[in-house]
Amino acid sequence: MALGLLAVVPDGRAEVFHSKESALRLAFPAAGRVETRTLFLTEAQRSAVEERAGSSLESRMVTCYVGKGHSGEVLGYAFLDTHVVRTLPETFMVVLDPAGAVRAVHILAFHEPTDYLPPPRWLRQFGGRRLGRSLALNQDIVGIAGSSLSSQAVTGGVRRILALYEVMIRR
């Protein structure tokens, strides 16, 4: 699936693929509405997320988007993750189904050189995955040759989001 238009600045770095609004339409095309939930984690919840994810959270405040059907049923959840890949930021969205499995991962903005941009085909390998020990590079997830920092960043972010789901939503 195409990620939208790619704007390239003169030094070869990509810019923004999707605004938050277009990303949420991509995540929940059949939604009657998308609710924004701000989750405030206690220190114990933060520790639980970090332990499950195997990486640290930058903030105890997290925004979750809940897609709801026209009858109010939950269609899924979307989380945005922004982090530095090498020296510049990347933002991606992880969409989960109502049961907490990854439905899709979409790159929303990537400011590193496009040579390091994870391709859609690579991102699709997260589909249907849940948090577990094997959700890691060189296990269930095949790395990207020449883009190890990008593949580590996305894999770590997906793990954090799945851990957030387990601790804050599934309960």
C-alpha positions in Angstrom: 0.0 0.0 0.0 1.4 3.5 -0.8 2.2 5.6 2.2 1.3 8.9 0.5 3.4 11.5 -1.2 7.1 11.6 -0.3 8.5 15.1 0.0 12.3 15.1 -0.4 14.4 18.1 0.7 17.6 18.9 -1.1 19.9 16.9 1.1 18.0 13.7 0.4 16.0 13.5 3.6 12.3 12.5 3.6 9.8 14.7 5.3 6.1 14.0 6.2 4.1 11.2 4.7 0.9 11.7 6.7 -0.6 14.2 9.0 -2.2 12.9 12.2 -5.6 13.3 10.6 -4.7 11.4 7.4 -3.0 8.7 9.5 -6.1 8.1 11.6 -8.2 7.8 8.4 -5.7 5.3 7.2 -5.9 3.4 10.5 -9.7 3.4 10.8 -11.3 3.9 7.3 -14.7 2.6 8.4 -14.8 4.4 11.8 -17.8 6.4 12.8 -15.5 8.3 15.1 -12.0 8.2 16.5 -11.7 9.0 20.2 -8.5 10.4 21.7 -7.5 8.9 25.1 -4.7 10.3 27.2 -3.2 7.6 29.4 -1.3 8.6 32.5 0.9 5.8 33.7 1.8 5.3 37.3 5.4 4.5 38.1 4.4 0.8 38.5 2.7 0.8 35.1 5.6 2.5 33.5 8.0 -0.1 35.0 5.7 -2.9 33.8 5.6 -1.5 30.3 9.4 -1.1 30.2 10.0 -4.6 31.5 7.7 -6.2 28.9 8.9 -4.0 26.1 12.6 -4.3 26.9 13.1 -0.6 26.5 12.3 2.6 28.3 9.4 5.0 27.8 10.2 8.7 27.4 7.0 9.8 29.1 4.4 8.5 31.5 1.7 10.3 29.4 0.7 8.4 26.2 -2.0 9.2 23.7 -4.1 6.4 22.3 -6.6 6.7 19.5 -9.6 4.4 19.6 -11.5 3.8 16.3 -15.2 3.2 16.9 -17.8 1.9 14.5 -21.1 3.6 13.8 -22.7 1.5 16.6 -19.9 2.4 19.1 -18.0 -0.9 18.8 -14.2 -0.7 19.1 -12.6 -1.2 15.8 -9.0 -1.0 17.1 -6.4 1.2 18.7 -3.6 3.4 17.2 -0.5 4.8 18.9 2.1 7.1 17.5 5.7 6.7 18.3 8.4 9.3 17.7 12.0 8.7 18.4 15.5 9.4 17.0 16.8 6.8 14.6 20.4 7.9 14.1 20.5 11.6 14.6 17.0 12.7 13.3 13.4 11.8 14.2 11.0 9.3 12.8 7.3 9.0 13.6 5.3 5.9 12.9 1.9 4.6 13.8 1.0 1.1 15.1 -2.6 0.1 14.6 -3.9 -2.8 16.8 -7.0 -4.8 16.3 -9.5 -4.9 19.3 -7.7 -8.0 20.7 -4.3 -6.3 20.7 -2.6 -7.8 17.7 -0.8 -5.6 15.2 -3.0 -4.8 12.3 -0.5 -2.4 10.6 2.6 -0.2 11.0 2.8 3.0 9.0 5.7 5.5 8.7 4.3 9.0 9.1 7.4 11.0 9.0 11.1 10.2 8.5 13.8 12.8 8.6 16.8 10.5 8.1 18.1 9.9 4.5 15.6 7.9 2.5 18.1 5.1 2.2 17.3 4.2 5.8 13.5 4.4 5.4 11.9 1.0 6.3 9.9 -0.1 3.2 6.2 -1.1 3.4 7.0 -4.7 2.7 9.3 -4.8 5.7 6.7 -3.2 7.9 4.1 -5.8 6.9 5.9 -8.5 8.8 4.6 -7.0 12.0 1.0 -7.8 11.0 -0.8 -10.2 13.3 2.0 -10.1 15.9 1.6 -9.9 19.6 4.1 -9.1 22.3 6.4 -12.0 23.0 10.1 -12.9 23.3 10.3 -13.8 19.7 9.0 -10.4 18.5 12.6 -9.3 18.0 15.1 -8.7 15.2 16.6 -11.9 13.9 13.8 -13.9 15.4 10.3 -13.2 14.1 11.4 -9.9 12.6 13.9 -10.0 9.7 16.2 -6.9 9.8 16.8 -4.5 7.0 20.3 -4.8 5.4 22.0 -1.4 5.7 19.3 0.0 8.0 19.9 -1.7 11.3 19.1 1.4 13.4 15.8 1.9 11.6 14.8 -1.7 12.0 15.8 -1.6 15.7 13.9 1.6 16.3 10.7 0.4 14.7 10.9 -3.0 16.4 11.5 -1.4 19.8 8.6 1.0 19.2 6.2 -1.8 18.3 7.2 -3.7 21.4 6.6 -0.6 23.6 3.1 -0.1 22.0 2.1 -3.7 22.5 3.3 -3.5 26.1 1.3 -0.3 26.6 -1.8 -2.1 25.3 -1.2 -5.1 27.6 -0.7 -2.9 30.7 -3.1 0.0 30.1 -5.9 -1.3 27.9 -6.3 -5.1 28.0 -5.9 -5.4 31.8 
